Amino acid sequence: FTIIISGFLLLYVDWDAVVKGCPVEDDCDFLQLAIYSRPLHYGSNFKNTLVIVYLIIFSLYWIWTVLRFLLEIRPLLDIHRFCCIKLGLTVREIQTMGWSELVNRIVQAQSSMRLCVVKELSALDIVSRIMRKENFLIGMLNKDVLCLNLPLPLVGSRVMLTKILEWNLYWCILDYMFDNNFHIRHEFTMDERALRQRLRFMAVCNIIVSPFLMVFMLVYFFLRNAESIYHHPSTIGTRNWSALAEWKLREFNELPHILTDRLNQSYAAAAKYVSQFPSPIVSMAAKFIAFIVGGFAA
């Protein structure tokens, strides 16, 4: 949907007509005036080419996502059969059961089915297997193995971890680290040249797609937050945990829903503490953005 709506806004909408409005209000079909019937015949060829490249890139990403989802259907069905047949759970129980109760069911099933032959299965073993990749990322960030310093003009060096950078770390490091049995590949620990090549390749890819990705993320942000922006425009300036802060605060083997609950409980105290050190520039910028968005929403 994001790809379709952004393509429509970039190709089919005549923004000059939207801004100027109807020259004669009594006799004017605004849709006919503001919507191109043949979009590629309007605008510069360079602009149309960029939009088409943008649509192709993210259409390919959407196709890749669909194929990945189709490949994951079989493992998901295996998990569903395991819960229903081996653990004796109904679909409604799966939807409403807490995590601790589900883990206890799996540990109890170990005595009759021997899910783990080497040793007795525990809740720690289950969580450690699920959090295998995340634990490595937590360790690398806590030990400052990854250099995330970004030199910025005027403000100096800043440590930044964006969601896109996090995806790159998964693609270049964590997804290549383990084999199908979730054991660390021996060649991964020895082949420094392959890691360097993957990082360079992803750096080039990021440079190429960054302008298109910026447009996509902006459209996605406004579509996702349109309702809250319209009804509560002041929420734009509210503070939130950064991705780096979440990873720094996260404990080993801490599942996402447990981390979310813990951060939500700490939000009030953290906001009160941070408010003791106000930044006038940031506050003014946040109020200005909230004012502008509120004006458009109104």
C-alpha positions, 0 to 999 in steps of 0.5 A: 500500500505504501508503494502504491500511494507514494507512486500515485502521489509522485506520478499522478498528482499535479501539486501546482494545481493542488496549491493554486486550486480551481481558477473558477470555483463554480465550474471546476472539476478539481480531480480532473484538474489535479490528477494526471490521466497520463502521468508519464507525459507530464513533468521532466523525464529525469523526475519520471525516471527517478520515480519509476526506479523508486517504484521498481526498487521497492516493488522488488523488495515487496516481491522478496518479502512475499517470497520470504513469507511463503517460505516461512509458512511451512515452519509456521505450520510445523510450530502450529502442529507442535503446539496443537498436537504435542502440547495439546493446546487449542488455537484460542489457548495459543492466542491467550496463553502467557509466555511463561506458561507456554515455556513450562508446557514445553519443558514438561513435554521434554520428559515424555518426548525428549525434545533435547536428547543431550540434556534436560531442556530448561526455560533458559535453553529455549530463550537462548535459542530464540535470542541467539542473534540478538544476544550477539548484537547486545554483546557487540554493542555493550562491548563497543565492538561496533564503531557507530560514531558518525562525524557531523558538521558543527555538532561533532561526532555522535553515536547513532544506530538507525533501524536501517543500520540495524538491518545492515548489521543483520544482513552482513554479520548475524545472518551469515554467522549461523548455519541451519542448526544455529551453530556458528560457521567456522568459515565465518570466524576465519574469512575476514575478507568476505565480511569486508566485501559484504560490508562494502557491497551493502555500503554501495547499495545504501548509497544508491537507494538512500534517496529512494529509501528516504522518500519511502520512509517519510511516506510510511511514517506519515501513513502510520502516524496520520491518525495520531498526528491529526488528533494529537499533533503535540505528540510529535515532540514527545521523547522516546527511547532511541534504538541504541538506548533500547539495545544498551538497556536490553539484557541477555535473553530478554524477549521483545515483549518483556523489554517493551514492558520494562521500557514502558514502566520506566518511561515516566521516570526517564522523561522526568529525569531528562526534563531536568536538562532541557535543550532550547534548540530541540524544544523549539524545533519540536514545537515548530514541527508540531505547530506546522503539522497541526496547521496542516491537520487542521 
